[in-house]
Amino acid sequence: MENNTKPLPLNTTTHGKTCPICGKNSYSPAGIHPQCAIQQADAPRQKKLADEKRARKLREESSKAVTAKR
């Protein structure tokens, strides 16, 4: 029987930078994938929209409660 295992690579270093968002190698000059950069940039905007929606819903519920008491 022959040993059919492949030899181990001599150089196991990774090329490129590691993306801080997804943790995978990124070959872009900035070191972050474009789709990850968009996701990172959209996060504060999405949080702001969610907060505004939550505040609007609370205002509507409180106005309904005041109207119901009258």
C-alpha positions in Angstrom: 0.0 0.0 0.0 1.2 3.4 -0.9 0.8 6.5 1.3 -1.5 8.8 -0.7 -1.6 11.7 1.7 -0.8 15.1 0.3 2.2 17.0 1.7 1.6 19.9 4.1 2.1 23.4 2.7 5.4 25.0 3.6 4.0 28.5 4.0 0.7 28.7 5.9 0.5 32.4 6.2 -2.7 34.1 5.0 -2.6 36.8 2.3 -4.5 40.0 2.7 -6.0 41.5 5.7 -8.8 40.0 7.9 -12.1 41.8 7.6 -13.1 43.2 11.0 -16.8 42.6 10.3 -16.9 39.0 9.1 -13.4 37.7 10.0 -12.6 36.4 6.6 -9.6 37.4 4.4 -10.2 40.6 2.5 -8.1 41.5 -0.5 -9.4 45.0 -0.8 -7.0 47.9 -0.1 -9.0 49.0 3.0 -9.0 45.5 4.5 -12.8 45.3 4.7 -15.2 43.8 2.2 -17.4 46.3 0.3 -20.6 44.5 1.5 -19.3 44.5 5.1 -18.5 48.2 4.9 -22.1 48.9 3.7 -23.5 46.8 6.5 -21.3 48.7 9.0 -22.3 52.1 7.6 -26.0 51.2 7.6 -26.1 50.0 11.3 -26.4 53.5 12.9 -29.0 54.5 10.3 -31.1 51.4 10.9 -30.9 51.8 14.7 -32.1 55.4 14.3 -35.0 54.4 12.1 -36.0 51.6 14.6 -35.8 54.1 17.5 -38.0 56.6 15.6 -40.5 53.9 14.7 -40.6 52.7 18.4 -41.1 56.3 19.6 -43.9 56.9 17.1 -45.7 53.7 18.1 -45.4 54.7 21.8 -46.9 58.1 21.0 -49.8 56.6 19.1 -50.5 54.1 22.0 -50.4 56.8 24.6 -52.7 59.1 22.6 -55.1 56.1 22.2 -55.0 55.5 25.9 -55.8 59.2 26.6 -58.6 59.2 24.1 -60.1 56.0 25.6 -60.1 57.6 29.1 -62.2 60.5 28.0 
